[in-house]
Amino acid sequence: MAPVRKYDEKPEPGDLIEIFRGGYQHWVIYVGNGFVIHLAPPSEYASAGAYSMMSVTCDRALVKKEEIWDVVGSDEYRINNLLDDKYEPRDVKDILRDAQRLLGRMHPYCVVTCNCEHFVTELRYGKPESRQVRTVVEIGVAAGLTVAALGAFAYAFFICDVIYCDTFAGGNIHQIRKIVGLVSKPEEELDKVAMASTKNDLKPEPGDLIEISRGGYQHWVIYVGNGFVIHLAPPSERADAGAYSMMSVACDRALVKKEEIWDVVGSDEYHINNLLDDKYEPRDISDIIREAESLVGNKLPYCVLRKNCEHFVTELRYGKPESRQVRKALEIGVAVGVAAMVGVGVFALAAALFGSKDKEKQTK
């Protein structure tokens, strides 16, 4: 299939080219004579389809020089020097020299903090930025704020309803609430609203992993005794952060903190979850605690997909950094991509079959 050209304009050396892969954009930089240079994880190629989702698990990617049509394939593309209105582009000779020097190297890669768009914008402007990552973050924060607002509205409506019933129904909240099936004891109702946290009755032991449900994600900490936990915390990670916690996806460093467990849990639900005990033998408790304490106060590399809080605590307990919530998200993403491809394929096949039958009828 011939490449789909979104624009007829020809790129100049140093131009950034945005290629539309479907669910994301791949970025390359044009270096002349029909060639581009780009940062490519193993799953990044024109016909990868849903398999390209595997790039989220990579921490290294290869800098390649290829013919533009081999990279574009049948996808649409456009020249998009997206930050020219914000930064002065570097001299073209410097751009091309630096791009050529990087060829064949394995470069650090993270889909959130060091992806193909960061790579080409740093070459052109000396500033690694990714607007597609920023857009995703902004959408996530907006969604979080919307959910929070709906929750606040529901809470306010609920409280007003209780007060109304208490005032105008002769204080008979119990019977009214029993009818709608909310609670059995009226005096517990406001207590449940005011005290939303679910504090597990099980007491953690030193070395235990604790999973805290923040709503859209889980924050992980490791218990080190005397009511304290140690955890990897980007600046936006705190109990009352709400939708602001979404900003952690843009962080590349996080601080190892030691805090009292309730200061970290806040009003969120939590439970002890040594999730990999059936897969790995936990390390000696004294080794876990010693290593965790030695890291307190250090700023460590952070990536929400490869080096997050769950990776941090599982490496301490098992010596193996794993994150099941990332794996689940990846599996869902790949499944959605495959389902979409199959769905489109089936629709196209059906359209072709029924279309050919209609043409046969018209011919007859």
N, C-alpha and C positions, 0 to 999 in steps of 0.2 A: 504494500500500500504506500502510495506516495505521501511524503510529509505534508502536513496541513500548515500552510503559511498564514499566520494571523495578519501580518502586515507585509507588504511588498518591499518596504524600505530595507536597505542593506545595512548590516551592522558595521561600525567602525572599530578598529582595535581599541580595547579598553571599555567597550560597551558591555553592560550587564544584560543578560537575556534570561527572561522568566519563562519557564516551560510548565504548562498546565498538565499535571499528571492525574487529575481527577480530584482526589481529596486533599491534595497539597500541591505546592509549586516547587519545582527543582530549579536551581539557579546556576548559571555558568557565566564565564567571562570570555568575550571574544578576543582572540589574539591575532587574527588576520589569516589570510589564505584559506578561509573556510574551516579553521580550527577553533576550538574552545578549550579552556582549562576549567576543571571543576573538582569539587570535593565529593567523592563517591563512596559511600559504604557498599559492602558486597551486594546488597539487594537493590541498588540503584542502577537500573537500566531501563531502556525505553519500553520493553515489553513485560516488565516485572509484574504489573497488575497489583493484586492484593498482597503479593509477596513483598512488595516494597515497604509494607508496614514493619517488617523485621528490622528495619534500620533503627528503630527506637531502642533496640537492645545493644547496639554497637557502641563501642567506646573509641574505636579507631576507624579511619577511613582513608582511602588512597587518593592522592592528587593525580588526576589523569589529564592527558591531552588527547582529544579525539576530534574527528570530523563532526561538524555541527549536526549533520543529518543523522549520524549514528546515535547521537545523544537525544535529539528531538524525537526521532521515530515518527510516528503518525500523530503525535500530540500537537496541540496548538502552542504557539509561542509568541512572544513579543519582546522588542527591545525595551528595557525599563530601567533607566538610570534614576531610580526612585528617590535618591537622596541628594540629587543635584541642587534642589532648592534649599537644602539644609547645610551641606558641606561643599567646599570647593574640591572638585576632583583632583587627584594627584596627577603629576605629569605622566603622559602615556608611556614614555620610555621607562619610568620607574615602575609603573604598574606591570608592564610586560616582563621587565627584568625579574621582579619579585615572583611573579607567577611562574616563570620558567625555572627559577631556582628551586621551587617547591615540588616540581614534577617528580613522580615516583616515590615520594615520601608518604609514610603512614602518619597521618595528622590526627591529633585529638579530635574526637567527635562526640557531640551530644545533640540530639534533635531539638533541645530547648535552648542550650547556651552556646553551642559551637557547631552549627549546622552549615549547609551549603550556602545559605544566604549570608550568614555571618562571614563566611570565607571570602565571598566575592566583594562584599561591601568593604571589608577591611582592605582588600587589594585596591579598590577604586578610590576609597575615601580615607583610608587609615583608621576607620571606625567600624568595628564589627557590630552590625545591627541586623535585626530580623523583624520586619513589620508583620510577617504572618504569625510569628510567635506572640508579638505584642497584641495583635488582634484577638488571638485565641484567649490570652489572659484577660483582656478587657471584656470579652463576651462572658467568660467564666465569672468574673467579678460582678458584672451586671446581673447575671442569672442568680448569683448568690445573694446579692442585695434585694432582688425581687422576692426570692424565697423568704428572706429575713423580714421584708416588709409585710408579706402575707401572713407570716407567723405573728408579727406584732399586731396586725389587724385582728387576727383570730383571737389572740390573747385578750385584746381590749374588748372585743365583742363578748367574749366569755365572761370576763369580770363584770362588765356592765349588766349582763344577763343575770348573773348571780345576785348582784345588788338589787336589781329590779324585782326579782322574785322574792328576795328577803323583805323588801319594803312593801310591795303591793299584794303579796300572796300570804300575808299573815305569818311570814317567817317559815313557811312550810316548804323549804328548799328540798328537803329529803324526798318528799313524795313526788315533786315535779321532776327531780333528777332521776328518781327511780323509774319513772314512766319512760324517760328517754334513754335509760340504761347507761348512764355515765358512771356513777359511783353508788356505793351502798350506804356510805355515811357522809352526811353533809359537812361535818366538821373537818373531814379529810380533804375536801375539794380544794380549798384555797391553799392548804398546806402542800398539796401535790403541785400546784401551779408555782408557788413560791420556791419550793425545793425540787427543782427539776433533775438534779443529779442523781444518778443511780450508783451508790457506793457499794461495791461488791463485798459481801460478808466474808469471803475468803481472804485471808491475809497472805500477801506475797512473801516469798522467801528470797533472800539474796540470790541474784542471778536469774530470777524470773523475768520474763518479758511481759510487758503490760501493753495492751492494745486499747487506745482511746478513740472513741468514735466521734469525729469532729463534724459529722454530717455527710459531706461529699467525699470524705477520705478518712483514713485512720492514721493517727499519730502513734509512734511506737517509742517506748522508753524501757530502760532496764532498771530493775529495783536493786539497790545496793545496801539496803538495811537502814534501820533507825528512821524510817519514814521518808527516805530520800531516793530519788531516781536520777539517772544520768541519761541524757538524750542529745541527739544532733538537731539543733534548732536554727533554721534560717530566721532572718529578722522578723518575718511576718508570722512565725509560729508561736502563738500564745493562746491561752484558754478562751479569751474573749475576742479573738481576732475576727471571727465571722468570715464574711466574704473576702476580707483583706488577706486571709491566709492563702488565697489563690496566687498571690504575688510570689510565693516561694518557687513557682515554676521558672521564674526569671533569674533566680539566684544561682551563683556558681561557687559560693562559699557559705559555710554554716558553722555556728559556734557550738562546741561541746559544753553543755551546761549540767550542773548538779543543783537540783532544786527539790523542795519538799513536794511530795507526790500530789497533794491537793492543790498546790499552786499551779501545777501543770494540768491536772485533770479538770479543775474548775467545776462547772456544772454538767459536764459531759458524762456519758456513760463509758464504762471501761470494763475490761475483764483480763484476768491473767491468761496468757495465751502463749505457751511454749510450743509454737505451731510446728516446729521441725523435729521435735523429740522422737517422732516415729521414723525419721529419716537419718538423723545424725545423732551421735553420742555427744551430749553436752560436755563442754570442757570443765575442768576442775574449777569449783566456785572461787577459790582463792586467786586463780589465774584470771578469771573473768573480772573480778572486782579490782584487782591490781591494775590490769590494763585499762579498764574503764576510768579509774581514778587518775591514771597517768595522762589521759587525754583531755581531762577537764580544763577548760580555758583555751584550748587550741581551736584554730579555725581550719576546718577540713574541706577538701573539695566536695561540692554538692551538686547533684543532678537528680531531679525528681524521678527520673526513669532508671538511673543506674547506681546512684550513690545517695539514696534518701535515708530517712530515719529508720526504716525497717531494715535496709541493708546494714546499717550501722549496728543495730542491736543483735541481728542474727549473726554477724561476723564475730561479735563479742562472745555470744553464747556457744556458737557451734564452730567458729573458725571459717564459716562459709557465708559470704554476703548474698542473701537472697531476699526477694520481695514478691510475695504471692499476689499482692494487690496490683503490682505492675504487670505480672504475668497474666492475671485475669483480664486486665484492661486490654492487653495486647491480643489475647485470644478473642475477646469480643470484637476488637477492631478488625482483625483478620477475618473473622466470621461474617461481619457486616460487609466487608469489602467483597468477599467471595460470594455472598448472597446477592449483593448488588450486581456483580458481574454475571452470575448465573441468571438472575431475573431479567436483566437486559438482553442476555443471549437468547433466553426462551421467548421473550417478547418479540425480538427481531426475527427468530425462526418462525414463530406463529404468523407474524405479519407477512413474511415472505411466502409461506405456504398458502395462507388464505388469499393473499394478493394474487398469487399465480392462479388459484382456482377461479377467482373473479374474472381474471383476464381470459381464461379458457371459456368461461360462460359467455363473456362479451363477444369472443371470436366466433363461437357457435351461433 
